[in-house]
Amino acid sequence: MADDKILFGTPKPFPLKGPVAGETYEARTSGTAYVSKYDTARYPTQEELVIAIRTNASRIIESGLSDWTVEEAVKVDSKTKITAMLTEGFAPLGIKASFILNNVQLTQESEVKYKKTHGDTFGAFSGWLSDRLEGQPKLEDLVPETHGPVVSIYSSYSSSGMSIGSEESGSETVTWQPDGTLLIESVDRGRGVEIREKNIGGAEAARKLREYIASSRVAEMAQVKTIPSPYTMTDYSSSSHIRFTFDDSSVGGASNVERSLDCGSFWEVQRQTVSRIRELIKECVDTGKCIGHTKSTYNQRAPFGGFMGMGMGMGMGIGTDPVAAPASGAPEPASPEPAPKTTLPDSPDKWICSCCGAENLGKFCSECGTPKPKKKEIQCECGYVSSGKFCPNCGKRLEPKQAEQDAGTYTLNDHSGGKGSPANNQGLKIVATQYGFRLVTEEEAAAIEEKKKNEKPAGWTCEKCGAELQTGDNCEKCGEKIKKVILFSFSSYASTNPPRYEGGAVYEFSDTMLIYETYYNNDTKYRFISAQVIEPAYEIIKKYGIDKWKDHVDNLCGMMGGRESVGYRDGDDFVGSSTDHMGSAVQSACSALRALFNNAVI
């Protein structure tokens, strides 16, 4: 098989030396191998080739960089050396391939450690350690908010590496008691073990935490739209969320006012603040007393579907058994009972995942990673944001408004002057498009903005009252269910940090026009396209064999760092396949459909 494209990465961080003797840091990287020739006797199937690439790439990188320092590894020039190292390392294994490597990045813990010890001092890596996007918001420029004391904090996290069973998740609820102490309840699940704890934090530590939150202005931080990192990791997925509840009755407001932060934001002020809050919560636990601790095992025989625990899509081809064993020291469960679902306290933000049935409070399901169903939120004149018809803070009726599409354009700083790195080329911009952030020239950025201005809104027409441009499931005017017939879809999940969900769908509208829906995480857009794309779209489905999806349902292949899928209407049924079963064929079909629909006009 010529020119096979195989993604690889380092799910387990590899060590790098620091500038001072004895210092050790950890880093990750990822990349793409383009295999032009290989020994078919040693690797008779594509799955075995994928396993060989991914397993040995990690080994070659870790051993090859064992004597490298952090400064050497993050240099742009080092990518060429590392790819040459990979090419040379795979030759004795009967694999001839060329490699493209992404940035070498320190883990978050090592990044903080390096910055504290050495400051922000070297080359291209300086673009990762601090505020590096021009135009980042200043805390003092945000609209001031007045709140009463914080009464509770809820946080959750979810992460997953390449191998089956590597997913971890957890949550923590911190509640202030009438006597000034803290009740801290936590749940951590991973490697077949679930640990639940209850702790009481002392009044002094609780006061210290409450005072820091009041002075840190976390409520104002919630006004800032999430700023994604321009650097992505495709072999590791993580998400984190934190929500604060204030009692504003003492300042003339409601008794429960919430402000939430997405901790995947590339905003240094927020990251430092949340990190300090977590340190103070830990201090409350360490100086308090434990009133409950349970440890139990659960069966990790999870299905291959889902998002966070991607199964095959997250790189099952590491050579692991599909049935992952519990962590070392944890006994095998006597019976394959399903993992218990965490019961969360009642909250307006609580939702039940339609995929696995888990209760959640964050933006993504803590069990399987499915994104929270999107609700239309409206900001009242008093500043409170709600998805209901009336403001829960002041009682004013909330009239729907056209959502503002604030993509944001940022110019990258030039720090090291090194050639070959986009972050070091002045004039390049990071622009938010319907498929995420990418680097473009100033001319291209201007063209993108001009195209956005000229795009006309699209939507369905209600069959009952005739209201136009309806994009929800029900008509906003009369409540009638909107009839939607889907023809094609494509989707992509990438285990970046934070995870990235993107894709599109084409729906029937009229004999000459279709509705094209695109989404990137929670940002969804609609536009009309010509119905002439239907025939070439079906040709793409046939060209890449997606119409033969039934022949591949028993295949297990997948791709590292995510999952892609393609669907199409076949008579009354909507069918298709994913990279879990048809690998590169689905990738190619997904790219071809995306290009066809993106370029379609009326």
Residue pairs with C-beta under 8 A, 6 or more apart in sequence:
1 35
1 38
1 46
1 49
2 36
2 37
3 34
3 35
3 36
4 33
4 34
4 35
4 46
4 49
4 584
5 32
5 33
5 34
5 35
5 584
5 587
6 32
6 33
6 35
6 49
6 50
6 53
6 54
6 560
7 30
7 31
7 32
7 33
7 234
7 235
7 559
7 560
7 561
8 30
8 31
8 32
8 33
8 53
8 54
8 57
8 58
8 235
8 560
9 28
9 29
9 30
9 31
9 54
9 57
9 58
9 162
9 233
9 234
9 235
9 236
9 315
9 560
9 561
10 27
10 28
10 29
10 30
10 57
10 58
10 61
10 62
10 235
11 28
11 58
11 161
11 162
11 163
11 166
11 235
11 236
11 315
12 58
12 161
13 26
13 27
13 28
13 107
13 110
14 26
14 27
14 28
14 58
14 61
14 62
14 65
15 24
15 25
15 26
15 62
15 66
16 24
16 25
16 26
16 27
16 65
16 68
16 69
16 70
16 73
16 106
17 23
17 24
17 25
17 67
17 68
17 69
17 70
18 24
18 25
18 69
18 70
18 114
18 117
18 118
19 69
19 70
19 71
19 118
20 117
23 117
25 70
25 106
25 107
25 110
25 113
25 114
26 106
26 107
26 109
26 110
27 70
27 73
27 104
27 105
27 106
27 107
27 110
28 104
28 105
28 107
28 233
28 235
28 236
29 61
29 82
29 101
29 102
29 103
29 104
29 105
30 101
30 102
30 233
30 234
30 235
30 561
31 57
31 83
31 99
31 100
31 101
31 102
32 99
32 100
33 53
33 57
33 86
33 97
33 98
33 99
34 97
34 98
34 99
34 100
35 49
35 53
35 95
35 96
35 97
36 96
36 97
36 98
37 95
37 96
38 49
38 94
38 95
38 96
38 97
39 94
39 95
42 48
42 52
42 93
42 94
43 49
43 52
43 94
43 95
46 557
46 583
47 317
47 556
47 557
49 95
50 317
50 557
50 560
51 317
51 318
51 319
52 93
52 95
53 90
53 95
53 97
54 162
54 315
54 317
54 318
54 560
55 318
55 319
56 89
56 90
56 93
57 86
60 85
60 86
60 89
60 90
61 82
61 85
61 86
64 82
64 85
64 89
65 73
65 82
68 78
70 106
70 114
70 122
70 125
71 122
71 123
71 125
72 78
73 104
74 103
74 104
74 105
74 106
74 122
74 123
74 124
74 125
75 123
75 124
75 418
76 124
76 418
76 419
76 420
76 421
76 424
77 418
77 420
78 104
79 101
79 104
79 420
82 101
82 104
83 98
83 99
83 100
83 101
86 97
86 99
86 101
87 97
87 98
87 99
90 96
90 97
102 231
102 232
102 233
102 234
103 124
103 128
103 231
105 111
105 128
105 231
105 233
106 114
106 125
106 128
111 128
111 129
112 275
114 129
115 129
115 130
120 126
120 129
120 130
122 416
123 415
123 416
123 418
124 415
124 416
124 418
124 421
124 423
124 424
126 132
126 415
126 416
127 412
127 413
127 415
127 416
127 423
127 424
128 231
130 268
131 267
131 268
131 269
132 412
132 413
132 415
132 423
133 227
133 230
133 266
133 410
133 411
133 412
133 413
133 430
134 410
134 411
134 412
134 413
135 408
135 410
135 411
136 227
136 267
136 268
136 410
137 224
137 267
139 217
139 220
139 221
139 269
142 217
142 220
142 221
142 223
142 224
143 220
143 223
143 383
144 220
145 217
145 219
145 220
145 383
146 248
146 251
147 214
147 219
147 246
147 248
147 251
147 253
147 257
148 246
148 247
148 248
148 249
148 250
148 251
148 253
149 176
149 210
149 214
149 246
149 247
149 250
150 176
150 210
150 213
150 214
150 244
150 245
150 246
150 247
151 175
151 176
151 245
151 246
151 247
151 256
152 173
152 174
152 175
152 176
152 244
152 245
153 172
153 173
153 174
153 213
153 242
153 243
153 244
153 245
153 277
153 281
154 171
154 172
154 173
154 174
154 242
154 243
154 245
154 347
154 361
155 171
155 172
155 240
155 241
155 242
155 243
155 278
156 169
156 170
156 171
156 172
156 240
156 241
156 360
156 361
156 362
156 366
157 168
157 169
157 170
157 171
157 238
157 239
157 240
157 241
157 366
158 167
158 168
158 169
158 237
158 238
158 239
158 240
158 308
158 364
158 365
158 366
158 369
159 167
159 168
159 169
159 236
159 237
159 238
159 239
159 308
160 166
160 167
160 168
160 236
160 237
160 238
160 308
160 309
160 310
160 314
160 369
160 495
161 167
161 235
161 236
161 237
161 314
162 235
162 236
162 314
162 315
162 318
162 560
162 561
163 314
163 315
163 316
163 318
163 320
163 324
164 300
164 302
164 309
164 311
164 314
164 316
164 320
164 321
164 322
164 324
165 191
165 192
165 300
165 302
165 320
165 324
165 325
166 314
167 190
167 302
167 308
167 309
168 188
168 189
168 190
168 191
169 188
169 189
169 190
169 308
169 366
169 367
170 186
170 187
170 188
170 189
170 190
170 366
171 186
171 187
171 342
171 344
171 361
171 366
172 184
172 185
172 186
172 187
172 281
173 183
173 184
173 185
173 186
173 345
174 182
174 183
174 184
174 209
174 281
174 284
175 182
175 183
175 184
175 185
176 182
176 206
176 210
177 183
179 203
180 203
180 206
180 207
181 200
181 201
181 202
181 203
181 206
181 288
182 199
182 200
182 201
182 202
182 205
182 206
182 209
182 284
182 288
183 198
183 199
183 200
183 201
184 197
184 198
184 199
184 200
184 201
184 281
184 284
184 285
184 288
185 196
185 197
185 198
185 199
186 195
186 196
186 197
186 199
187 194
187 195
187 196
187 342
188 194
188 195
189 195
189 298
189 339
190 327
191 300
191 326
191 327
191 330
192 297
192 298
192 299
192 300
192 324
192 325
192 326
192 327
192 330
193 295
193 296
193 297
193 298
193 326
193 327
193 330
194 295
194 296
194 297
194 298
194 339
194 340
195 293
195 294
195 295
196 292
196 293
196 294
196 295
197 290
197 292
197 293
197 294
198 290
198 291
198 292
198 293
199 284
199 285
199 288
199 289
199 290
199 291
200 288
200 289
200 291
201 209
201 281
201 284
201 285
201 287
201 288
202 284
202 287
202 288
204 287
205 280
205 283
205 284
205 287
205 288
206 284
208 280
208 283
209 277
209 280
209 281
209 283
209 284
212 276
212 277
212 280
213 244
213 277
216 273
216 276
216 277
218 244
218 259
218 261
218 273
218 277
219 244
219 246
219 259
221 259
221 261
221 267
221 269
221 270
221 273
222 259
222 260
222 261
224 265
224 267
224 270
225 406
225 408
226 262
226 264
226 265
226 498
227 265
227 266
227 267
227 408
228 264
228 265
228 266
228 436
228 437
228 498
229 264
229 266
229 497
230 266
230 412
230 423
230 430
230 437
230 439
232 494
232 496
232 497
232 500
233 495
233 496
233 497
233 561
234 494
234 495
234 496
234 560
234 561
234 562
235 315
235 495
235 560
235 561
236 495
236 497
236 561
237 308
237 310
237 314
237 369
237 495
237 496
237 497
237 499
238 264
238 497
238 498
238 499
239 262
239 264
239 308
239 362
239 363
239 364
239 369
239 498
239 499
240 262
240 263
240 264
241 260
241 261
241 262
241 263
241 361
241 362
241 363
241 364
242 260
242 261
242 263
242 274
242 277
243 258
243 259
243 260
243 261
243 349
243 361
244 258
244 259
244 260
245 256
245 257
245 258
246 256
246 257
246 258
246 259
247 255
247 256
247 257
248 254
248 255
248 257
249 255
253 393
254 384
254 392
254 393
257 384
257 393
258 348
258 349
260 349
261 270
261 274
262 363
262 498
263 270
263 271
263 274
264 497
264 498
265 271
297 326
297 330
297 331
297 332
297 333
298 333
298 337
298 338
298 339
298 340
299 333
299 336
299 337
299 338
299 339
300 324
300 325
300 326
301 323
301 324
301 336
302 309
302 311
303 311
304 310
304 311
304 312
304 313
304 316
304 322
304 556
304 558
304 580
305 311
305 355
305 368
305 580
306 355
306 356
306 368
306 369
306 370
307 364
307 365
307 368
307 369
307 370
307 371
307 493
307 499
307 501
307 563
308 364
308 365
308 367
308 368
308 369
308 499
309 368
309 369
310 369
310 493
310 495
310 558
310 562
310 563
311 558
311 580
312 556
312 557
312 558
312 579
312 580
313 493
313 558
313 559
313 562
313 563
313 578
313 579
313 580
314 495
314 558
314 560
314 561
314 562
314 563
315 558
315 559
315 560
315 561
316 322
316 556
316 558
317 557
317 558
317 560
322 556
325 332
326 332
326 333
339 367
341 357
341 358
341 359
341 367
342 358
342 359
342 366
343 359
344 350
344 359
344 360
344 361
347 361
348 392
349 361
350 359
350 360
350 361
351 359
351 360
351 361
351 372
351 373
352 358
352 359
352 360
353 359
353 360
353 365
353 367
353 368
353 370
354 370
354 373
355 365
355 368
355 370
356 365
356 367
356 368
356 370
358 365
358 366
358 367
358 368
360 366
360 372
362 372
363 371
363 372
363 522
364 370
364 371
364 372
364 499
365 371
365 372
369 493
369 499
371 501
371 521
371 522
374 522
374 524
375 387
376 387
376 400
376 403
376 472
377 385
377 386
377 387
378 385
378 386
378 387
378 398
378 399
378 400
378 401
379 385
380 386
380 391
380 393
380 394
380 396
380 398
381 396
382 391
382 393
382 394
382 396
383 393
384 391
384 392
384 393
384 394
386 392
386 393
386 398
388 398
389 397
389 398
390 396
390 397
390 398
391 397
391 398
400 476
405 452
405 523
405 525
407 431
407 432
407 433
407 452
408 432
409 429
409 430
409 431
409 432
409 445
409 449
410 429
410 430
411 427
411 428
411 429
412 422
412 423
412 425
412 426
412 428
412 429
412 430
412 439
413 423
414 423
414 424
414 425
414 426
415 423
415 424
416 424
417 424
418 424
422 428
422 439
427 441
427 442
428 439
428 440
428 441
429 439
429 440
429 441
429 442
429 445
430 437
430 438
430 439
431 437
431 438
431 440
431 444
431 445
431 448
432 520
433 448
433 520
434 518
434 519
434 520
434 523
434 525
435 502
435 518
435 520
435 594
436 500
436 502
436 520
440 448
455 527
456 527
456 528
457 469
457 526
457 527
458 469
458 515
458 516
458 526
458 527
458 528
459 468
459 469
459 470
459 471
459 515
459 526
460 469
460 470
460 471
460 482
460 483
460 484
460 507
460 509
460 515
461 467
461 468
461 470
462 468
462 470
462 475
462 477
462 478
462 480
462 482
463 480
463 483
464 475
464 478
464 480
465 475
465 477
465 478
465 480
467 475
467 476
467 477
467 478
470 476
470 482
471 524
471 526
472 482
473 481
473 482
474 480
474 481
474 482
475 481
475 482
484 507
484 508
485 507
485 508
485 569
486 505
486 506
486 507
486 567
486 569
486 574
487 506
487 507
487 508
487 514
487 534
487 537
487 568
487 569
488 505
488 506
488 537
488 566
488 567
488 568
488 569
488 593
488 597
489 503
489 504
489 505
489 506
489 565
489 566
489 567
489 568
489 574
489 576
490 503
490 504
490 505
490 564
490 565
490 566
490 567
490 589
490 590
490 593
490 594
491 501
491 502
491 503
491 504
491 564
491 565
491 590
492 500
492 501
492 502
492 503
492 562
492 563
492 564
492 590
493 499
493 500
493 501
493 562
493 563
493 564
494 500
494 502
494 561
494 562
495 561
495 562
500 520
500 521
501 519
501 520
501 521
502 518
502 519
502 520
502 521
503 518
503 519
504 516
504 517
504 518
504 519
504 593
504 594
504 597
505 516
505 517
506 514
506 515
506 516
506 517
506 529
506 533
506 537
506 597
507 514
507 515
507 516
507 517
508 514
508 515
509 515
509 528
510 531
511 531
512 530
512 531
513 528
513 529
513 530
513 531
513 602
514 528
514 529
514 530
514 531
514 533
514 534
515 526
515 527
515 528
515 529
516 526
516 527
516 528
516 529
516 597
516 600
517 524
517 525
517 526
518 524
518 525
518 526
519 525
528 602
529 597
529 600
529 601
529 602
530 600
530 601
530 602
532 600
533 596
533 597
533 600
536 596
537 568
537 593
537 596
537 597
538 568
540 589
540 592
540 593
540 596
541 547
541 566
541 568
541 589
543 589
543 592
544 585
544 586
544 588
544 589
544 592
545 582
545 585
546 566
546 568
546 576
546 577
546 582
546 585
546 586
546 589
547 568
547 570
549 575
549 576
549 577
549 581
549 582
552 577
552 581
552 582
553 581
555 581
555 582
555 583
556 580
556 581
557 579
557 580
557 581
557 582
557 583
558 579
558 580
558 583
559 579
559 583
559 587
563 578
563 579
563 580
564 578
564 579
564 586
564 587
564 590
565 576
565 577
565 578
565 579
565 586
565 590
566 576
566 577
566 578
566 586
566 589
566 590
566 593
567 574
567 575
567 576
568 574
568 575
568 576
577 585
577 586
578 586
579 586
579 587
